[in-house]
Amino acid sequence: MTRLVVLTGAGISAESGVPTFRGPDGLWEGHRIEDVATPEAFERDPHTVLRFYDERRRALHGVEPNPAHTALARLERAIGADLLIVTQNVDDLHERAGTRNLVHMHGELRRAQCLSCGARPAWDADLAPRPACPVCGERMLRPDVVWFGEMPYELDRIEQAVVAADVFVSIGTSGAVYPAAGYVALAAAFGARTVELNLESSDALIPFDDARTGPASTLVPAWVDEVMRAGA
Ligand code: NAD
């Protein structure tokens, strides 16, 4: 069987109405990255940071998976554990589309992390009012998202899958955030065919074997159809 690793970024959720990271103005929803996505920002102004993620979490109620998410879920139903999706996204659109074999390497909006006891409970309410941790009772919850300067989740599992992959596909990611941006070179070094599906060519470390430009909602279902026809 062909083993596939699919890396997704903010671009796959753009057509669902979730804005990407770097808008044309270099801001994320009107905020500078260093004001909302670093541990230093949280230390300096926890209320602003908690409110920013509370707004992002609430916005998830108004969006739905798009055909790119559902096509990847369809591929998983067809080939099972030979497909691993590694997402940099903190939204929950892959799982809502039906994907199960999924790593949220940058964490999840709908999960909190307790700075006192380390618990990571599923979380859907606002964190700015400083609610109590359901495990230890301390009021030290933060969003369970990985900020710049922090270690992404499950790196060993991801790297093992990338080096073992026959095909590595990057969808809707700018290639600016490491270590995710390095996976294409790692996959290629271990012999994988590399494919990019993006609105425009990204700043990838090495050229992809196959780079297709266009919206994810059309490119991804078409690519999934090809893979299924080839009987991956
Ligand atoms: P990015 O914003 O840096 O880049 C987005 C990429 O998507 C660009 O290359 C752009 O060309 C492409 N793109 C935009 N619209 C597209 C479309 N319709 N179809 C296909 N491609 C499209 O995003 P990134 O590389 O994922 O940056 C990583 C950081 O952004 C992560 O840490 C992530 O946690 C955070 N983030 C996540 C979300 C989310 O969860 N949906 C949203 C914003 C930011």
Boltz pocket constraint, residues with backbone or C-beta under 6 A from the ligand:
constraints:
  - pocket:
      binder: B
      contacts: [[A, 8], [A, 9], [A, 10], [A, 11], [A, 12], [A, 13], [A, 14], [A, 15], [A, 18], [A, 19], [A, 20], [A, 21], [A, 22], [A, 88], [A, 89], [A, 90], [A, 91], [A, 106], [A, 146], [A, 171], [A, 172], [A, 173], [A, 174], [A, 175], [A, 176], [A, 177], [A, 197], [A, 198], [A, 199], [A, 200], [A, 201], [A, 202], [A, 214], [A, 215], [A, 216], [A, 217]]
      max_distance: 6.0
